[in-house]
């Protein structure tokens, strides 16, 4: 297995852990991100944060992050950029999870720590 493949597998595992944790706090499905919803999310961001909308958006980011990882290996030229984007999104999701007080920095560090010594 290549380093990028191992990185992608680990990324996906962490997105799934984040999604599981978020699902414990909001059973509603992820937001469907059509253009109308994107506009509404922007308006919510300007007016103040509503926790359920935020959690549903984070759940969507977890699903979409996993899709980005899958897409990265369909287009070999885009592997690095898609994995970088997925990493940025994961950082955002984990920051929001920590901000909500759903878990600690120590737990998030453990999730992100490679289990293999050659990663």
C-alpha positions as CSV (number, residue, x, y, z in Angstrom):
1,X,0.0,0.0,0.0
2,X,1.3,3.5,-0.9
3,X,1.8,6.3,1.6
4,X,-1.1,8.3,-0.1
5,X,-3.4,5.3,0.1
6,X,-2.6,4.8,3.8
7,X,-3.2,8.5,4.4
8,X,-6.5,8.3,2.6
9,X,-7.7,5.3,4.6
10,X,-6.8,7.1,7.8
11,X,-8.5,10.3,6.7
12,X,-11.7,8.4,5.9
13,X,-11.6,6.6,9.3
14,X,-11.3,9.9,11.1
15,X,-14.2,11.4,9.1
16,X,-16.3,8.4,10.0
17,X,-15.4,8.8,13.7
18,X,-16.4,12.5,13.5
19,X,-19.7,11.6,11.8
20,X,-20.5,9.0,14.5
21,X,-19.8,11.5,17.2
22,X,-21.9,14.2,15.5
23,X,-24.8,11.8,15.0
24,X,-24.9,11.3,18.8
25,X,-25.8,15.0,19.2
26,X,-28.1,15.4,16.2
27,X,-30.0,12.6,14.6
28,X,-31.2,14.6,11.7
29,X,-29.6,13.8,8.3
30,X,-26.8,15.9,6.8
31,X,-27.8,19.0,5.0
32,X,-28.5,18.6,1.3
33,X,-26.2,21.3,-0.1
34,X,-28.1,22.7,-3.1
35,X,-27.7,26.3,-4.0
36,X,-30.6,27.5,-1.9
37,X,-29.2,25.8,1.2
38,X,-25.8,27.3,0.6
39,X,-27.4,30.7,0.6
40,X,-29.3,29.9,3.7
41,X,-26.2,28.7,5.5
42,X,-24.5,31.9,4.6
43,X,-27.4,33.9,6.0
44,X,-27.3,31.9,9.2
45,X,-23.6,32.5,9.5
46,X,-24.2,36.3,9.3
47,X,-27.2,36.2,11.7
48,X,-25.8,33.9,14.3
49,X,-25.0,30.2,14.7
50,X,-27.8,27.6,15.1
51,X,-26.4,24.4,16.5
52,X,-28.6,21.9,14.6
53,X,-27.8,23.6,11.3
54,X,-24.2,23.7,12.1
55,X,-24.1,20.0,13.1
56,X,-26.0,19.0,10.0
57,X,-23.5,20.9,7.9
58,X,-20.6,19.2,9.7
59,X,-22.1,15.9,9.0
60,X,-22.4,16.8,5.3
61,X,-18.7,17.8,5.4
62,X,-17.8,14.4,6.7
63,X,-19.8,12.6,3.9
64,X,-18.3,15.0,1.3
65,X,-14.8,14.5,2.8
66,X,-15.1,10.8,2.2
67,X,-16.3,11.4,-1.3
68,X,-13.3,13.7,-2.0
69,X,-11.0,10.9,-0.9
70,X,-12.6,8.4,-3.2
71,X,-12.5,11.0,-6.1
72,X,-8.8,11.6,-5.5
73,X,-8.0,8.1,-6.7
74,X,-10.2,8.2,-9.8
75,X,-8.2,11.2,-11.1
76,X,-4.5,10.5,-10.4
77,X,-3.6,14.1,-11.3
78,X,-5.8,15.4,-8.6
79,X,-4.8,13.1,-5.7
80,X,-2.7,15.6,-3.8
81,X,-5.2,18.5,-4.1
82,X,-8.2,16.4,-3.1
83,X,-6.4,14.9,-0.1
84,X,-5.2,18.4,0.9
85,X,-8.8,19.7,0.7
86,X,-10.1,16.7,2.7
87,X,-7.4,17.4,5.3
88,X,-8.5,21.1,5.6
89,X,-12.1,20.0,5.9
90,X,-11.2,17.5,8.6
91,X,-9.4,20.2,10.5
92,X,-12.5,22.4,10.4
93,X,-14.8,19.6,11.4
94,X,-12.6,18.6,14.3
95,X,-12.2,22.2,15.4
96,X,-16.0,22.6,15.5
97,X,-16.4,19.3,17.4
98,X,-13.9,20.5,20.0
99,X,-15.6,24.0,20.2
100,X,-19.0,22.4,20.9
101,X,-17.3,20.5,23.7
102,X,-18.2,17.1,22.2
103,X,-14.7,15.7,22.8
104,X,-11.2,16.7,23.9
105,X,-8.1,17.7,22.0
106,X,-6.4,14.5,23.4
107,X,-9.1,12.3,21.8
108,X,-8.8,14.1,18.5
109,X,-5.0,13.7,18.6
110,X,-5.4,9.9,19.1
111,X,-7.8,9.7,16.2
112,X,-5.3,11.5,14.0
113,X,-2.3,9.5,15.1
114,X,-1.2,6.9,12.6
115,X,-1.5,3.3,13.9
116,X,1.1,2.2,11.4
117,X,4.8,3.2,11.9
118,X,5.3,3.6,8.2
119,X,2.6,6.3,7.6
